[in-house]
Amino acid sequence: MTDDRDPWVRDFYQHPLTEAVLTQGEATQRIADRLWSLLELASGSRVFDQCCGDGSLSLELARRGTRGYGVDISAPFIDAAKRASTAGSELRFSVADASAWATPAPCDAGFNWGTGFGCFPEDSKNQAMLDCAARSLRSGALFVLDYYNVAGVLANFRAEFSYARERAGEEVHITRTSELDLRAGTLHQVWRLSAGGKAPTQLPRTTTRLYLPRELCAMLERAGFSVVALFGSAEGEALSLESPRCLVLARRV
Ligand SMILES: C[S@@+](CC[C@H](N)C(=O)[O-])C[C@H]1O[C@@H](n2cnc3c(N)ncnc32)[C@H](O)[C@@H]1O
């Protein structure tokens, strides 16, 4: 079911080739380690994975004893997450727009990892996603938002970037072209994929709102968080123009 107001994410994240440009792969364990310490998780913690994709991070955390909820707008990703859930795991995955979905029970911690945030052109909808994160957490719970380092994206802007990924035993060549709309404060990106000498396939164009770290902090505060720290990557480096990401760690007031 789609309509004109649907965000581009619905098409992009349902494309059969999208996982070739996205999956965390080997990084999953490392990110789960980092989430474990950043969010002060313990066996039995109830965790909210907002924009969970195929649930790989929640599934990895559940192997270490957590339970909780994952939500994503992509039905194929949620199907994959459900298929990968082991019998008896206390994980509940739902297909929904995360700007209008909160967990049925308050969680002890939460995260939004991998630029699930910022996919709406309207600030109000992006704010609503953080409001839903706040509504899903108990007072005192930690939440981490992992998003573009927009200062670095602007400072080191690359209109075209190519790399290769292995997918189902085949090398996939990926070219990403990026275009800034400074008036709207958005970044448009197009991925072209080719493998096995076939003609390239183009994924649906993405559009992400660009928020500087200060704006992310203000939005989190408006949602009911207090900001604890900013980092430039999952490894916990200080945020700078060269940082690959911007992570904001915040506590539910
Ligand atoms: C780059 S993927 C990251 C997936 C996962 N968090 C991870 O790190 O493996 C971004 C995810 O955000 C989801 N997403 C974006 N906007 C969303 C929305 N409004 N509601 C729910 N999910 C959304 C997409 O469907 C996609 O699965």
The ligand as an SDF file (V2000), in Angstrom:
LIG
                    3D

 27 29  0  0  0  0  0  0  0  0999 V2000
   20.5340    1.8830    6.5880 C   0  0  0  0  0  0  0  0  0  0  0  0
   19.2240    0.9480    7.1990 S   0  0  0  0  0  0  0  0  0  0  0  0
   19.8250    0.4970    8.8190 C   0  0  0  0  0  0  0  0  0  0  0  0
   19.1600   -0.7460    9.3560 C   0  0  0  0  0  0  0  0  0  0  0  0
   19.6270   -1.1890   10.7370 C   0  0  0  0  0  0  0  0  0  0  0  0
   19.3700   -0.1900   11.7450 N   0  0  0  0  0  0  0  0  0  0  0  0
   21.1010   -1.5670   10.7250 C   0  0  0  0  0  0  0  0  0  0  0  0
   21.9250   -0.7950   11.2380 O   0  0  0  0  0  0  0  0  0  0  0  0
   21.4360   -2.6480   10.1830 O   0  0  0  0  0  0  0  0  0  0  0  0
   18.0300    2.2010    7.5790 C   0  0  0  0  0  0  0  0  0  0  0  0
   16.6860    1.5940    7.9280 C   0  0  0  0  0  0  0  0  0  0  0  0
   15.7870    2.6300    8.3430 O   0  0  0  0  0  0  0  0  0  0  0  0
   14.4860    2.2470    7.9420 C   0  0  0  0  0  0  0  0  0  0  0  0
   13.6230    3.4070    7.9740 N   0  0  0  0  0  0  0  0  0  0  0  0
   13.8510    4.6120    7.3880 C   0  0  0  0  0  0  0  0  0  0  0  0
   12.8090    5.4310    7.6230 N   0  0  0  0  0  0  0  0  0  0  0  0
   11.9260    4.7290    8.3790 C   0  0  0  0  0  0  0  0  0  0  0  0
   10.6650    5.0330    8.9520 C   0  0  0  0  0  0  0  0  0  0  0  0
   10.0800    6.2140    8.7850 N   0  0  0  0  0  0  0  0  0  0  0  0
   10.0470    4.0870    9.6870 N   0  0  0  0  0  0  0  0  0  0  0  0
   10.6230    2.8720    9.8640 C   0  0  0  0  0  0  0  0  0  0  0  0
   11.7950    2.5180    9.3210 N   0  0  0  0  0  0  0  0  0  0  0  0
   12.4390    3.4450    8.5960 C   0  0  0  0  0  0  0  0  0  0  0  0
   14.7000    1.6480    6.5700 C   0  0  0  0  0  0  0  0  0  0  0  0
   13.6160    0.8570    6.1330 O   0  0  0  0  0  0  0  0  0  0  0  0
   15.9950    0.8630    6.7800 C   0  0  0  0  0  0  0  0  0  0  0  0
   15.7550   -0.4620    7.1300 O   0  0  0  0  0  0  0  0  0  0  0  0
  1  2  1  0
  2  3  1  0
  2 10  1  0
  3  4  1  0
  4  5  1  0
  5  6  1  0
  5  7  1  0
  7  8  2  0
  7  9  1  0
 10 11  1  0
 11 12  1  0
 11 26  1  0
 12 13  1  0
 13 14  1  0
 13 24  1  0
 14 15  1  0
 14 23  1  0
 15 16  2  0
 16 17  1  0
 17 18  1  0
 17 23  2  0
 18 19  1  0
 18 20  2  0
 20 21  1  0
 21 22  2  0
 22 23  1  0
 24 25  1  0
 24 26  1  0
 26 27  1  0
M  CHG  2   2   1   9  -1
M  END
$$$$
